[in-house]
Amino acid sequence: MDASPLAPAIALDLAWLGVMLPYTPLHYLLFHEAAGRPSGTGWLTGAQDLTLVMTSANPGGEPLAIGNDEAHRRLAAIAEVITDHDRDIVIRADDSVVRMVAGAPAFLRRGRGFVPVPIRLPRAVPSVLAVGGHLKSTICVTRGNEAFLSQHIGDLDNAATLDFLEETVAHLLHVLGVEPVAVAHDLHPDFHSTRFAERLGLPTIPVQHHHAHVAAVLAEHGVEEPALGLALDGFGLGSDGGSWGGEMLLVDGARASRIGHLAHLAQPGGDVAARQPWRMAAAALVRLDRADEISARFAELGPAKGVRRMIESGINSPLTSSCGRWFDAACGLLGVRPTASFEGEAPMILESLVRRPYPLPGAWIVKDGVLDLLPLLEALLTVGSAAEGADLFHGTLIAAVIDWALPALRERGLRRIALSGGCLMNGVLAEGLSSGFAAAGVEALLPRKAPANDGGLSLGQAWAAASGLPYPEQEARSQPFPAIGSSVV
């Protein structure tokens, strides 16, 4: 039996929808009503043609409402009917979201049903609290050889989510009975999570963003020896103060060395470029010596002439090695969501267009550890459609990344590589890299138990920080705390 048709606006231009089975009594009552209130339980074994669209009980960007009074106050303007209950909800927890990647499930968001199920660590470590980054925030607490990753908290850009962060820390430490000896946080000094960590009165251990991404994968796969990792990401503050996001790192527990990165693109307007991919396309056109095309291509999308001047003069246009911004540049050149409602929307749509990815030989340059995809972006200017461009971009990016990493692996005699960062949420990229490395005799470790994006960042922070501390904890309290995440640039 076919399900009811769904409005395209539910997931506009995306090729996938998440589905779930009923899991609360209210869900069953709704389906029972739609089935005509049949007697008995036989109706549960048959399919229904009813499809219900569910969303979280919260205003956009804020945590779930869990109290009845809170729900009526916060949701009255967006919900016509509110059904409450006399049984209180104790903890805010979003639904978990899982996707099949390279033949196995991988978390896109870890929440209800899986929190606080521990992730087994390679060995026992001191108890550390890690507070994550800024976007898609989670926290993590280590206890012995277990890491407890919290439910999704969200972006730390409003007071309600900041309160939820503190609420989650207090609850998780209480239920685990843990008194952490240190708190790990992102290297960025202006993140709310960093400032929160500094207020706790514990020794603080900063962990560079992409070091944490790679460390999270190594932790869940039980790898303690030095390993090569690729962090293909949106943004993270580098140890040189720059904007990083496409990094090749050699990670050895509490230490990480940067041995390669993606070539730089200007990011006109700073963070705003992450939601306006046309700006990254303009930056690519400047690098291609085709700046004269910016006004004609993007005249209706924003201050095109002003953006060109920003890029050429270097005003408010920081350089970034971010893989996410290379995705944005491709989207802007192909006309795929030139302006987006959230970071990552345009690359998600680009992935949805992929049918048969293929590489264009010679469409990248590797020199002195730097991977430059500029020839690939130039090739996108000549494709016949956005769909063809999506195939070309994904296929070439996969081939280029493998070509970039293999010499570093062989030089060090390594046969596996850890892959992480927000761009690994892209199933085409993750599966292509996994199979491509396998064909070269290299095992690619993918994030499975924690999200590849910043939802898994706290796990990596906790493991990297704890790896540099002595054990047992009684000794740790009397030892100096090392600086974590130092990199050789």
Buried (B, 14 or more C-beta within 10 A) or exposed (E): EEEEEEEEEEBEBEEEEEEEEBEEEEBEEBBBEEEEEEEEEEBEEEEBEEEEEEEBBBBEEBBBBBEBEEBEEBBEEEEEEEEEEEEEBEBBBBBBBBEEBBEEEBBBBBBBEBBBEBBEBBEBBBBBBBBBBBBBBBBBBBBBEBBBBBBBBBBBEBEBBBEBBBBBBEBBBEEBEBEBBBBBBBBBEEBBBBBBBEEBEBBBBBBBBBBBBBBBBBBBBEBBEBBBBBBBBBBBBBBEEBBBBBBBBBBBBBBBBBBBBBBBBBBBBBEEBBBBBBBBBBBBBBBBEBBEBBEEBBEEBBBBEEBBBBBEEEEBBBBBBBBBBBBBBBBBBBBBBBBBEEBBBBBBBBBBBBEEBEBBEEBBBBEEEBBBBBBBBBBBBEBEEBBBBBBBBBBBBBBBBBBBBBEBBEEEEBEBBBBBBBBBBBBBBBBBBBBBBEEBEBEBBBBBBBBBBBBBBBBBBBBBBBBBBBBEBEEBBEEEBEEBBBBEE
